[in-house]
Amino acid sequence: MRRVWMIWLLPLALGAATFQGEGFGHSHKEAKKEALADLASTIKSEVRSAFNTLQKSDGTKASSKTLRVTSDLPIIGAEYSMFDISGGYSAVSQLDPQKAKKLYADKLTQLTGEIDTLYTQAEGEDKRGQYRTYQEMLTLLNNYERYRSVAVILELKNLPKPKLTSSQARLKLKSLSLRVDTIALAAEVLASGMTEKGIFVFPPKAESSNEITPFAKVVKQELTGQLQTVADVKKAAFTLRGSYQEHQGAMTLAVELLNDKREVVRSNVVELSKQAYAHLQTQPKSIDFDKLLHEGYIAKSSLKARIKTDSGDEDLLFVQGQSTRLFVKLNNPGYFYIVGHVDQKGKKFSYLLDLSESEGETKFVQYVDVEDANKWIMLGEFEIEPPFGIESIQMIASNKKITKLPQHYYDEKSGYHILGKDPMAAVTATRGLKKKKSKVAQTAEAVLMFTTMAK
């Protein structure tokens, strides 16, 4: 379960523009599913670029740089257009804020009522009854937070508020549950009651990080053995996401099961003793770089850039022998280039990705014309090979022709066009380059982080 901050719009507003997503597939269902995912990611991108300040659910102020919003936002009231294309179907999904407002207001009112009813019910129950009731409440509260995230983006006011938060529900469940001493047993507890078929399991993440640790890999493997899973996220009817947090010699591990509507259908929490994971790395190694890469989004712009793999754009773990395809998209005509960052055992550097067979600097820059705007463009397929570690992709885009790239050199031994041996400095230099552009230029940025490991 990933943290989604409760956020309120301050003076800056997103406006009443319709949000749009596009998808392709061999069937209507597949194309529609892809379009819905694209729509949710578009909304997430809008939030990241539009907020100057935000407020957490406890009322304390926080910088916009702490904002974390999931792509698995629940979308209701979306309208679809289907088109026949060569080799399959194309779907366009649209969400009109004015039409969707009442739907989200009604949903939040319904969820608040159900949560408050369970909260009152739990007061008269024994410990076992309270545990079951708080599990139900946590599921509803996780849904509430997801729906409220979208409602705030739609500029809904005076939203209902339940009697407790998801954090409070998790703490209560923690106090009611026994601490387990193996990851296998933890997975069994987390998977209890999840009888659904076709689940794709994502590895859990440490709070405030996009890196996947060896501990997370083991948890994913154990959960996969407990559930009826599929190996391809595109074929999944459900997805399981999780997060964990260490405290005082133990760990709280939480998961949530999402259906194809991005609604939480079940949430579970378990307390794991230190001895269960002491032999595994649990803390991310690249926290500072992770924050710099993911929190440096540029100011709101009408130019939007997106980047993803065929497994999505979050919680990405690839193992040796796997391959993945990389896709990019601009919502308007423009230029872009790609910077890669490598943090592997014995290797740490940044590089420019050549996008064509052209000569000189033009090989790094690609133009998206009117016909290809708002369409996913495949950059190629990549095989996962050693050495393993953290890899990140940074997409820099502009509506003006890119005539200057970060300083780089070609390294014959590695075959990379190296920017430097310090990825953090490379990110800063890349973003600094954009500040020199004229005020009329529109720029956009998208980032992707994934972890590679041996099987």
Secondary structure by P-SEA (a helix, b strand, c coil): cccccccccccccccccccccccccccaaaaaaaaaaaaaaaaaaaaaacccccccccccccccccbbbbccccccbbbbbbbbccccbbbbbbbccccaaaaaaaaaaaaaaaaaaaaaaaccccaaaaaaaaaaaaaaaaaaaaaaaaaaaacccccccccccaaaaaaaaaaabbbbccaaaaaaaaaccccccccccccccccccccccaaaaaaaaaaaaacccccccccccbbbbbcccccccbbbbbbbbbcccccccbbbbbbbccccccccccccccaaaaaaacccccccccbbbbbbcccccccccccccbbbbbbbbbcccccbbbbbbbbcccccbbbbbbccccccccccbbbbccccccbbbbcbbbbbbccccbbbbbbbbbccccccccbbbbbcccccccccccaaaaaaaaaaaaaaccccbbbbbbbbbbbbbcc
